[in-house]
Amino acid sequence: MKIHKSIKKTLGLPIKTPDTEIISQWKKRISELCKPCWELKYCPYGPIVEDFPIFPPTRKYSIDHNNYLKECIRTGKFGTGEKLDSLRRKWFEKQIKEFDKEDYPEEISKEFLEASCRVFGHVCPVFLVAEPLTETKERRKHSRHIPRDVILKVVRRDGQICQKCNEPVIDDEVEFDHIIPFSKGGNTTTENLRLIHKNCNRRKSSSLKEVLHPNPIEHLFELKKKK
């Protein structure tokens, strides 16, 4: 996938930097989650995360959003029915006038999206500038081994129904899937496990795509529209 200039700009990279070099570098950066994030359950950077860059929305979404702004101006109302005030009307008109679809990427590679803060959406400082500085002294302690009591709880909760395809699972096809992938720091706990068909499990990758919205900023816009 060709890396759009807006992505390179977000990461503070020269436009002429080879795409293969960037992808190779970011695959290494996201090979493990931020340790304090999964191990200590808090962000060592706190609100400073909001000072870091955020990836732009995709071209399709930006076009849809631009059309939404046009509709708001045409009707004088937001999608929720709330009246459009004069201040935001001027702001919407300015956004529409300056809009250029070429400023937005067709797609954003998962290597970049998985480096976004799960709360704020900004590029996590761990992956951008200081991964070694956030490492705790101990290596990961979690294991793929599933204790018997956890297995029984998951089977009882899921009723031997595949949580991927919703079909019954016979005994010799039962497997347990980490919702947040083990390779991404997911724990072997009742909350993070689900009963699944063997074949369904083979089709699932270690991506966080099933758990997280593919683009945090688009998710934020969607939530604001609903409000």
C-alpha positions in Angstrom: 0.0 0.0 0.0 1.3 3.4 -1.0 1.7 5.7 2.1 -0.1 8.9 1.6 1.8 12.2 2.2 -0.5 13.1 5.1 0.6 9.9 7.0 4.2 10.8 6.5 3.5 14.4 7.7 1.7 13.0 10.8 4.8 11.0 11.7 7.1 13.9 11.0 8.8 12.0 8.1 10.2 13.6 4.9 7.8 13.0 2.0 10.5 11.3 0.0 11.1 8.6 2.6 10.6 5.2 0.9 7.4 3.5 1.9 9.1 0.1 2.4 11.5 1.6 4.9 8.6 3.2 6.9 6.5 0.1 7.0 9.4 -2.1 8.1 10.2 0.3 10.9 6.6 0.5 12.2 6.1 -3.3 12.1 9.0 -3.5 14.6 7.6 -0.6 16.7 4.2 -2.2 17.2 5.4 -5.8 17.8 4.4 -5.4 21.5 2.0 -3.2 23.3 3.1 -0.3 25.6 4.0 -2.2 28.8 2.5 0.2 31.3 -0.7 0.2 29.2 -1.2 -3.6 29.5 0.8 -4.4 32.6 0.1 -1.5 34.9 -3.2 -0.4 33.4 -2.4 3.3 33.2 -0.8 5.6 30.7 2.6 7.0 31.8 2.1 10.0 29.6 -1.3 11.0 30.7 -2.8 14.1 29.0 0.5 14.7 27.1 -0.8 12.1 24.6 -3.1 14.8 23.3 -0.1 16.8 22.2 1.0 14.1 19.8 -0.2 13.9 16.2 -3.4 12.1 15.1 -3.9 10.2 11.8 -6.3 11.8 9.4 -9.6 10.2 8.4 -9.7 8.2 5.2 -10.7 9.8 1.9 -14.1 8.1 1.8 -15.0 9.2 5.3 -13.8 12.7 4.7 -16.0 12.9 1.6 -19.0 11.6 3.5 -18.3 14.1 6.4 -18.0 16.9 3.9 -21.4 16.0 2.4 -22.8 15.9 5.9 -21.6 19.5 6.5 -23.3 20.5 3.2 -26.5 18.9 4.3 -26.4 20.7 7.7 -26.0 24.0 5.9 -28.8 23.2 3.4 -31.3 22.2 6.1 -30.1 24.5 8.9 -29.9 21.5 11.2 -27.6 18.9 12.5 -28.3 15.2 11.9 -29.8 15.1 15.4 -32.3 17.8 14.5 -30.6 20.4 16.6 -30.6 23.9 15.0 -27.4 25.0 13.3 -26.1 28.2 14.9 -24.4 31.0 12.9 -21.0 30.4 14.3 -20.8 26.8 13.4 -22.4 27.6 10.0 -19.5 29.9 9.2 -17.1 27.2 10.4 -18.8 24.5 8.2 -18.7 26.8 5.2 -15.0 27.4 5.7 -14.3 23.6 5.9 -16.3 23.0 2.8 -14.5 25.7 0.8 -11.1 24.4 1.8 -11.9 20.7 1.4 -9.8 18.7 -1.1 -10.2 15.0 -1.2 -6.6 14.6 -2.3 -5.5 15.7 1.2 -6.7 12.5 2.6 -5.4 8.9 2.3 -7.4 6.1 0.5 -6.5 3.8 3.4 -4.3 3.8 6.5 -2.1 0.7 7.1 -2.8 -1.3 10.3 0.8 -0.8 11.3 -0.1 2.9 11.9 -3.6 2.5 13.3 -2.4 0.0 15.9 0.0 2.6 17.2 -2.9 5.0 18.0 -3.8 5.6 21.7 -6.9 3.5 22.4 -8.5 6.4 24.4 -7.5 9.6 22.7 -6.7 8.4 19.2 -3.3 10.2 18.9 -0.1 8.4 18.0 1.1 6.8 21.2 4.4 8.4 22.4 5.7 4.9 23.1 5.7 3.9 19.5 6.7 7.4 18.2 9.6 8.4 20.3 10.3 6.5 23.5 9.5 2.8 23.6 12.6 1.7 25.6 11.9 4.4 28.3 8.5 2.8 29.2 9.7 -0.7 29.6 9.2 -2.1 33.1 12.0 -4.3 34.6 10.1 -7.6 34.2 9.4 -9.2 30.9 5.8 -10.3 30.1 4.6 -12.8 32.7 1.3 -13.8 31.1 1.0 -17.2 29.4 -0.9 -19.0 26.7 -1.7 -21.8 29.2 -5.4 -21.6 30.2 -6.2 -22.8 33.7 -8.9 -25.5 34.0 -11.2 -23.2 36.1 -11.0 -20.5 33.4 -11.9 -23.1 30.7 -14.9 -24.2 32.6 -16.1 -20.7 33.2 -15.8 -19.8 29.5 -17.5 -23.0 28.3 -20.4 -22.4 30.8 -20.7 -18.8 29.8 -20.7 -19.4 26.0 -22.8 -22.5 26.1 -20.5 -24.4 23.6 -21.7 -21.9 20.9 -19.0 -20.5 18.6 -18.8 -16.8 19.4 -17.6 -16.1 15.9 -20.3 -17.8 13.7 -22.9 -18.5 16.4 -23.1 -22.2 15.5 -22.8 -25.2 18.0 -19.3 -26.5 18.5 -18.6 -30.3 18.9 -16.1 -31.3 21.5 -13.1 -32.0 19.2 -13.5 -28.6 17.5 -13.5 -26.5 20.6 -10.8 -23.8 20.8 -10.4 -20.7 23.0 -9.6 -17.4 21.3 -8.0 -14.4 22.9 -10.2 -11.4 22.0 -7.3 -9.0 22.5 -4.6 -11.2 20.8 -2.0 -12.8 23.0 0.7 -11.4 20.7 -0.6 -7.9 21.5 -0.6 -8.3 25.3 -4.0 -9.9 25.7 -4.3 -11.8 29.0 -5.5 -15.4 29.4 -8.5 -14.5 31.5 -12.2 -15.3 31.4 -13.0 -11.8 30.2 -10.5 -12.0 27.3 -11.3 -15.5 26.1 -14.2 -16.8 24.0 -15.2 -20.3 22.8 -14.7 -20.7 19.1 -14.6 -23.2 16.2 -11.2 -24.5 15.2 -11.7 -23.2 11.7 -13.0 -19.9 12.8 -10.0 -19.5 15.0 -7.7 -20.2 12.1 -9.3 -17.4 10.0 -8.7 -14.9 12.8 -5.5 -12.9 12.7 -3.6 -11.2 15.5 -5.0 -7.8 14.5 -7.0 -5.7 16.8 -9.5 -5.0 14.0 -12.3 -6.9 15.6 -11.9 -5.1 18.9 -11.2 -1.5 18.0 -12.6 1.0 15.5 -10.1 1.1 12.5 -9.7 4.9 12.8 -10.2 6.6 16.2 -10.9 10.1 14.8 -13.6 8.7 12.5 -15.1 6.9 15.5 -15.1 10.2 17.4 -17.0 12.0 14.6 -19.6 9.2 14.5 -20.2 9.5 18.2 -20.6 13.2 17.9 -23.2 12.7 15.1 -25.2 10.4 17.3 -25.2 12.9 20.1 
